[in-house]
Amino acid sequence: MSIQITGRIIIHTDGSAKPNPGTGGWAVIIDAGPEEPLTLSGGKARSTNNEMELTAILHAMMWLRDNGSPPAVIHSDSRYAIGCISQWAAGWDRRGWRKAGGPIQNLELIKVMLALSRSLDLHWQWVKGHSGVRWNHLADTLAEAARKEAVP
């Protein structure tokens, strides 16, 4: 689906796994202009909640790259996912992908996201999950549906 980009893109992402670890789902809501937003989603038979949160953001980043890299604000209800890419990944990279507390979870995913982030104009916004934010709620609903579809 093609959409007309009219300025800064607003993106909402969500991911889940039930149980955790368990079957996972992720979703992205891309609000780029006056039309209805574009939605992306998918699932994985074996995953974790954090992996699905990161996967949703990765798909949003890939969409931005493939659509001219417009400036964007990515909203997520995962402090972990936002922190990984906006705060910690660059330091982990400088230190040879090591951190004091042990191994970095979801390392390969984070490496890809860091590389992509260097060519994008991104801003990050944490939103409280299940707090009535319209697109966050839709992303949650779509991630849950994708998770159910991925059940082996």
QUIMOJO-V159448 format. One record per residue. N is the residue number from 0. PSI is psi in degrees with one decimal (999 if undefined). OMEGA is omega in degrees with one decimal (none if undefined). Layout:
N;PSI;OMEGA  N;PSI;OMEGA
//
This chain:
0;133.0;179.0  1;139.9;176.6  2;152.9;178.4  3;120.2;-179.7  4;124.4;-175.3  5;7.2;-179.2  6;-147.3;178.8  7;132.2;-179.3  8;136.3;174.2  9;124.4;-176.4  10;136.2;172.7  11;136.0;-179.2  12;155.4;172.9  13;155.1;176.4  14;155.8;178.2  15;157.9;173.0  16;133.8;179.3  17;125.5;-15.1  18;-178.2;-178.7  19;106.5;3.3  20;157.8;-178.8  21;-153.0;179.1  22;133.7;-174.7  23;158.5;174.6  24;151.9;178.6  25;158.8;178.2  26;152.6;179.3  27;134.5;173.5  28;119.7;-178.0  29;111.7;179.9  30;101.1;-173.0  31;-0.6;-177.7  32;-153.9;-172.8  33;-19.5;-179.7  34;171.4;172.5  35;147.9;-177.9  36;155.6;175.1  37;140.0;177.2  38;142.3;175.1  39;144.9;176.7  40;162.9;177.8  41;175.5;-178.2  42;172.2;-178.6  43;134.4;-175.4  44;-33.9;-178.4  45;114.2;-175.1  46;-177.3;172.6  47;163.7;177.6  48;-45.9;-178.9  49;-40.8;177.9  50;-41.2;-179.5  51;-37.3;175.1  52;-46.5;178.4  53;-39.6;-179.3  54;-40.3;177.6  55;-46.9;179.9  56;-40.4;177.8  57;-43.8;179.1  58;-36.2;175.4  59;-43.4;179.8  60;-40.7;178.7  61;-38.6;177.5  62;-44.3;178.5  63;-47.4;179.0  64;-43.9;-176.6  65;-8.9;-177.9  66;36.3;172.5  67;7.4;177.2  68;50.1;177.3  69;156.9;175.5  70;146.0;-176.0  71;152.2;169.5  72;122.6;178.4  73;120.3;177.5  74;135.5;177.4  75;149.2;174.3  76;12.8;179.2  77;106.0;175.6  78;-34.6;177.9  79;-51.1;-176.5  80;-44.8;178.9  81;-44.5;179.9  82;-41.3;-179.7  83;-48.6;-172.6  84;-34.1;-174.6  85;-19.1;-175.3  86;-48.9;-165.5  87;-32.3;-171.6  88;-42.2;-178.6  89;-40.8;177.2  90;-42.4;176.8  91;-40.3;178.4  92;-47.1;179.8  93;-30.7;-179.0  94;18.6;178.4  95;31.0;178.4  96;46.7;174.3  97;151.2;172.7  98;158.5;-173.8  99;-35.3;-173.0  100;6.1;-179.8  101;-161.0;-174.9  102;152.0;177.3  103;119.3;178.3  104;146.4;177.5  105;34.0;-172.5  106;-49.2;-176.6  107;-40.1;177.2  108;-44.7;-179.0  109;-38.8;178.0  110;-43.8;178.9  111;-43.2;-179.6  112;-42.0;179.0  113;-45.4;178.9  114;-44.7;178.6  115;-40.1;-176.0  116;-26.4;-178.0  117;-18.7;179.5  118;10.9;-178.1  119;151.3;175.1  120;90.2;-173.7  121;143.4;170.0  122;150.4;-173.0  123;140.2;179.5  124;117.6;174.3  125;137.9;173.4  126;145.5;177.6  127;125.5;178.7  128;149.7;175.6  129;39.1;-178.1  130;16.1;176.0  131;5.1;176.6  132;117.5;-170.2  133;-55.6;-174.6  134;-29.2;174.4  135;-40.3;177.9  136;-43.1;178.2  137;-42.7;178.2  138;-41.9;177.4  139;-45.2;-179.8  140;-44.3;-179.9  141;-38.5;177.5  142;-40.2;178.6  143;-41.4;177.7  144;-41.4;178.5  145;-37.5;176.9  146;-44.2;-179.9  147;-36.7;178.0  148;-27.1;-177.0  149;-6.0;-179.4  150;125.5;-177.8  151;999;none
//
